[in-house]
Amino acid sequence: MRKIFRAAIGVALISIVFAGCKKEEDTTYMVKVTATAGGTVEGQNGEYKEGDTVVFKAVPADGHYFSRWNDNKRNNPRTIHVGTNDITLTAEFATITTVDLGLTSGTLWATCNVGALNPWDFGCYYAWGETQTKSSYEWDNLKYCTNNNGLIFSKYKYSDTLTILEPTDDAATTWIGADYSTPTEDDWNELKSYCEWVWTTNYEGHNIAGYIVYKAKSHDAHIFLPAAGWQGTYFYDKNEWGCYWSSSRGDSENDGGYCTFNSRNVSVSEMRRCDGYSVRPVRHKKQ
């Protein structure tokens, strides 16, 4: 009788353990990713188990660009690792607007940085020749850099004669569209020479510093270039310095062209390619 009783207890315990394991195994969590107006999301919404991985890609419609996810992350495609909670995300899109600043070249300047929702938003940071954001910007994770000192490159070097970013390496073209590109050094020099640059510490009441760049010889049109700082291992100089890439390669092989400014000075020069700077798209006049 005692053996039968012990056997019954053993079976009961095994049943309880099995039932508990099965319940845990069957637990799923909802992953739901949606989009604001101006785009769609590719990927499969549904129920997933803990440890599953699912990928979503934000796809902008014509005249729009992907800005960010609603948790302020900007990596696209977005890989989601399912944990022990439901996940809800929204892809946010913004419209593309350009301004005619009366420049001789006819170049139109966009009103927002790549990745920005509005003119005073800093947007995303990119290394020169890259189209993806990163958590840190150093020589050892720079595309086309083949050593950690930024001295050897597999592309955009003296021997290949490439002096302007190709479309596939241009963040503005990649994210905004084929009609847009990162400004050249000549574009920045034209903007600097022919427009009026007025420093502000509080653009339209948003507590963001930067330059209002007015149309040549008039104030009836402008763009705003926020002093978004720059990113290396950490973020630096927000609301103090603006650092914007040009698509032109620097005279030094490990540099890219850029425009930099603070409240006292605007300079078109060059800086090491690995740093993360802002990108302001332009649309050139079609020949």
KOLKOLZA-395938 format. One record per residue (C-alpha): y, z, x; residue in one letter. Coordinates in pm, 1 decimal, decimal comma. Example, Ala and Ser with C-alpha at 12.3 -4.5 7.8 and 13.67 -1.06 7.14 Angstrom:
BEGIN
        y        z        x residuo
   -450,0    780,0   1230,0       A
   -106,0    714,0   1367,0       S
//
This chain:
BEGIN
        y        z        x residuo
      0,0      0,0      0,0       M
    238,3     87,8    285,7       R
    169,1   -247,1    454,1       K
    244,9   -432,7    132,4       I
    569,6   -236,7     90,8       F
    678,1   -313,2    449,8       R
    594,3   -677,9    403,6       A
    801,8   -689,8     88,2       A
   1099,0   -535,0    267,8       I
   1061,0   -785,7    551,1       G
   1061,7  -1079,0    312,7       V
   1366,4   -939,1    132,9       A
   1559,1   -896,2    459,4       L
   1473,3  -1245,8    572,9       I
   1587,8  -1379,4    235,9       S
   1918,7  -1194,4    264,3       I
   1980,5  -1323,6    618,4       V
   1887,5  -1677,3    515,7       F
   2112,3  -1660,9    211,0       A
   2399,1  -1530,0    421,6       G
   2354,1  -1805,0    679,3       C
   2337,5  -2071,4    413,6       K
   2656,3  -1947,2    247,5       K
   2841,8  -1952,1    578,5       E
   2703,5  -2297,1    658,3       E
   2821,3  -2433,4    324,0       D
   3178,0  -2301,1    356,0       T
   3431,6  -2585,1    375,7       T
   3808,9  -2606,2    401,7       Y
   4042,8  -2856,8    245,7       M
   4241,4  -3087,9    474,9       V
   4520,8  -3267,6    291,6       K
   4774,9  -3488,3    468,8       V
   5046,7  -3666,8    273,5       T
   5357,8  -3872,0    350,9       A
   5720,4  -3873,5    241,3       T
   5882,7  -4192,1    115,6       A
   5902,5  -4454,0    385,9       G
   5547,1  -4458,1    509,5       G
   5180,9  -4383,3    460,6       T
   4907,7  -4188,1    637,3       V
   4578,4  -4327,6    759,8       E
   4292,3  -4078,2    758,4       G
   4046,9  -3915,3    522,3       Q
   4155,8  -3616,4    316,3       N
   3876,9  -3392,1    197,9       G
   3667,2  -3084,8    266,7       E
   3553,5  -3014,5    621,7       Y
   3352,5  -2744,7    795,2       K
   3488,2  -2514,1   1063,1       E
   3482,4  -2693,7   1397,9       G
   3513,3  -3042,4   1249,5       D
   3773,1  -3279,5   1394,2       T
   3967,1  -3529,1   1185,3       V
   4240,1  -3773,3   1293,3       V
   4539,8  -3891,2   1090,5       F
   4797,4  -4155,4   1179,4       K
   5145,0  -4183,5   1027,4       A
   5236,1  -4546,2    955,5       V
   5600,1  -4627,6    872,9       P
   5701,4  -4894,8    624,5       A
   5948,2  -5169,5    713,2       D
   6292,8  -5029,7    783,7       G
   6156,2  -4680,3    852,7       H
   6009,9  -4490,7   1144,9       Y
   5787,0  -4186,4   1184,2       F
   5996,2  -3881,2   1269,4       S
   5764,0  -3578,2   1270,4       R
   5507,1  -3375,4   1084,4       W
   5644,5  -3100,1    864,2       N
   5533,2  -2837,7   1119,9       D
   5773,8  -3006,8   1367,9       N
   5498,3  -3155,4   1583,0       K
   5542,7  -3522,2   1669,1       R
   5213,7  -3636,0   1819,2       N
   5091,4  -3944,9   1638,3       N
   4801,9  -3997,1   1578,6       P
   4744,8  -3630,6   1491,0       R
   4410,8  -3469,0   1568,8       T
   4326,1  -3174,3   1345,8       I
   4067,3  -2916,8   1447,7       H
   3942,2  -2744,2   1134,6       V
   3942,4  -2365,1   1148,2       G
   3891,0  -2110,9    872,1       T
   4183,6  -2205,4    649,8       N
   4288,9  -2498,2    436,3       D
   4530,9  -2733,5    611,6       I
   4821,7  -2914,9    448,5       T
   5052,4  -3147,2    642,3       L
   5318,8  -3402,1    556,4       T
   5428,4  -3697,0    767,5       A
   5807,0  -3733,4    752,6       E
   5976,9  -4071,2    784,2       F
   6340,5  -4170,0    830,8       A
   6533,6  -4491,0    775,1       T
   6669,7  -4707,2   1054,5       I
   7046,7  -4746,7   1052,9       T
   7257,8  -4927,8   1310,7       T
   7631,3  -4940,5   1370,3       V
   7850,2  -5226,8   1487,3       D
   8081,8  -5072,5   1745,7       L
   8271,0  -5394,6   1810,9       G
   8107,6  -5457,9   2145,7       L
   8148,5  -5794,8   2314,0       T
   7772,0  -5834,6   2347,6       S
   7720,0  -5783,5   1974,6       G
   7466,9  -5505,9   2046,4       T
   7407,4  -5272,4   1752,5       L
   7340,3  -4905,3   1826,2       W
   7110,2  -4693,3   1612,9       A
   7251,2  -4378,3   1456,4       T
   6956,7  -4154,4   1556,2       C
   6739,3  -4086,3   1857,9       N
   6375,1  -4188,4   1849,3       V
   6193,0  -3918,1   1653,0       G
   6507,1  -3779,9   1487,8       A
   6558,0  -3732,7   1114,2       L
   6937,3  -3747,3   1133,7       N
   7216,0  -3814,5   1388,1       P
   7240,5  -3452,6   1505,9       W
   6865,4  -3406,9   1545,8       D
   6758,3  -3417,1   1911,8       F
   6447,6  -3623,3   1840,1       G
   6165,6  -3673,0   2090,2       C
   6154,5  -3666,9   2469,2       Y
   5981,5  -3934,5   2674,3       Y
   5915,5  -4002,4   3038,9       A
   6038,5  -4339,2   3162,2       W
   5788,2  -4608,7   3072,0       G
   5595,8  -4386,3   2828,7       E
   5571,0  -4391,1   2450,7       T
   5402,8  -4055,7   2380,5       Q
   5548,6  -3706,4   2389,8       T
   5389,7  -3436,0   2607,2       K
   5398,4  -3058,2   2646,3       S
   5526,6  -3093,1   3004,1       S
   5669,3  -3377,4   3209,7       Y
   5559,6  -3392,6   3572,6       E
   5452,4  -3648,7   3832,7       W
   5085,4  -3562,5   3791,5       D
   5079,6  -3668,8   3424,1       N
   5313,2  -3969,7   3446,5       L
   5177,9  -4303,4   3335,2       K
   5157,1  -4559,0   3617,5       Y
   5210,4  -4289,6   3883,1       C
   4912,4  -4282,2   4118,1       T
   5001,9  -3973,2   4322,8       N
   5163,0  -3637,6   4255,0       N
   5479,2  -3704,6   4455,3       N
   5604,8  -3997,3   4250,0       G
   5588,6  -4231,9   4547,5       L
   5316,8  -4476,4   4447,8       I
   5305,6  -4669,4   4120,8       F
   5068,5  -4919,2   3966,3       S
   5347,2  -5084,1   3761,7       K
   5727,4  -5118,5   3780,2       Y
   5723,1  -5120,0   4156,8       K
   5908,0  -5344,2   4399,7       Y
   5613,6  -5577,0   4447,3       S
   5567,9  -5665,0   4077,8       D
   5939,9  -5747,5   4023,4       T
   5944,9  -5578,2   3680,3       L
   6294,9  -5436,1   3642,0       T
   6305,4  -5386,2   3261,7       I
   6052,2  -5199,5   3048,9       L
   5806,5  -5423,5   2872,6       E
   5779,3  -5372,0   2493,5       P
   5446,4  -5189,5   2518,8       T
   5608,7  -4931,1   2750,7       D
   5930,7  -4894,3   2551,3       D
   5942,5  -4592,4   2316,8       A
   6210,3  -4750,5   2097,0       A
   6011,0  -5069,6   2046,6       T
   5685,5  -4882,9   1993,5       T
   5817,2  -4641,5   1732,1       W
   6101,3  -4830,4   1564,8       I
   5991,3  -5193,2   1576,6       G
   5995,4  -5520,2   1767,0       A
   6368,8  -5579,9   1704,0       D
   6461,1  -5254,7   1880,6       Y
   6452,9  -5147,0   2241,9       S
   6578,2  -4882,5   2482,2       T
   6929,3  -4978,3   2603,8       P
   6956,6  -5149,3   2940,3       T
   7185,0  -5022,7   3213,5       E
   7432,6  -5293,6   3109,1       D
   7421,6  -5167,8   2748,5       D
   7511,9  -4815,2   2857,7       W
   7790,0  -4937,0   3083,5       N
   7934,4  -5145,1   2801,1       E
   7922,6  -4848,8   2563,0       L
   8087,6  -4628,5   2823,6       K
   8361,3  -4879,0   2910,0       S
   8461,9  -5015,5   2570,1       Y
   8421,1  -4723,0   2332,3       C
   8607,9  -4394,3   2300,4       E
   8392,7  -4091,2   2379,7       W
   8503,7  -3762,3   2219,9       V
   8318,2  -3440,3   2300,9       W
   8245,1  -3196,2   2019,2       T
   8063,6  -2864,0   2010,3       T
   8007,4  -2869,0   1634,2       N
   7929,2  -3216,6   1503,7       Y
   7993,2  -3225,0   1128,5       E
   7942,5  -2848,7   1108,2       G
   7586,1  -2848,6   1244,2       H
   7659,0  -2648,5   1564,2       N
   7529,9  -2933,9   1778,5       I
   7727,3  -3046,0   2083,9       A
   7755,0  -3400,0   2212,5       G
   7971,7  -3709,3   2211,0       Y
   8112,2  -3894,5   1912,9       I
   8130,9  -4252,9   2038,2       V
   8392,2  -4443,9   1840,4       Y
   8421,5  -4816,0   1784,4       K
   8639,5  -4988,7   2038,5       A
   9010,5  -4961,4   1948,9       K
   8939,6  -4795,2   1614,7       S
   8779,7  -4490,5   1455,9       H
   8630,0  -4667,1   1154,3       D
   8275,2  -4653,3   1294,8       A
   8091,0  -4428,6   1537,0       H
   7759,1  -4298,8   1659,7       I
   7683,1  -3945,4   1773,1       F
   7487,8  -3872,3   2090,9       L
   7366,6  -3512,3   2081,0       P
   7346,6  -3317,9   2405,6       A
   6972,6  -3275,1   2366,3       A
   6907,5  -3160,2   2721,7       G
   6585,0  -3267,3   2888,3       W
   6226,7  -3157,8   2932,0       Q
   6025,3  -3095,4   3248,0       G
   5792,9  -2796,6   3251,5       T
   6040,1  -2632,3   3010,0       Y
   6341,1  -2744,3   2806,3       F
   6674,5  -2743,1   2986,7       Y
   7046,5  -2763,6   2904,1       D
   7038,7  -2815,0   2527,5       K
   7390,4  -2851,0   2383,5       N
   7522,3  -2884,1   2739,3       E
   7381,6  -3208,5   2879,1       W
   7272,5  -3536,6   2726,8       G
   7010,4  -3736,9   2916,2       C
   6921,8  -4078,8   2773,5       Y
   6693,7  -4337,4   2929,9       W
   6782,4  -4696,0   2990,5       S
   6509,7  -4958,4   3005,7       S
   6626,2  -5062,3   3352,4       S
   6428,6  -4957,0   3657,6       R
   6627,3  -4757,9   3911,0       G
   6716,2  -4886,6   4256,6       D
   6476,7  -4627,3   4392,8       S
   6120,5  -4714,1   4298,8       E
   6044,5  -4368,8   4157,4       N
   6355,8  -4361,5   3935,6       D
   6441,5  -4497,5   3594,1       G
   6792,2  -4581,5   3479,2       G
   6967,6  -4339,7   3245,8       Y
   7296,4  -4226,1   3098,8       C
   7383,2  -3859,9   3143,1       T
   7681,4  -3662,4   3020,4       F
   7835,7  -3323,2   2966,4       N
   8172,9  -3218,2   2828,1       S
   8350,7  -3331,2   3145,9       R
   8181,7  -3653,1   3248,0       N
   7975,0  -3955,2   3142,7       V
   7768,3  -4128,5   3408,3       S
   7529,3  -4424,0   3413,1       V
   7290,2  -4366,8   3699,3       S
   6918,2  -4312,8   3763,6       E
   6677,6  -4020,5   3774,5       M
   6309,9  -3956,1   3847,7       R
   6081,3  -4120,4   3595,6       R
   5865,4  -3820,0   3517,3       C
   6131,3  -3617,1   3331,2       D
   6145,5  -3614,3   2951,7       G
   6470,7  -3761,4   2816,8       Y
   6602,9  -3884,3   2484,0       S
   6585,9  -4247,8   2374,0       V
   6853,3  -4409,8   2156,5       R
   6742,5  -4749,2   2020,6       P
   6958,8  -5060,3   2019,1       V
   6922,2  -5397,2   1853,8       R
   7045,7  -5687,8   2056,5       H
   7219,2  -5991,3   1913,4       K
   6970,4  -6271,5   1869,0       K
   7044,7  -6578,1   2076,5       Q
//
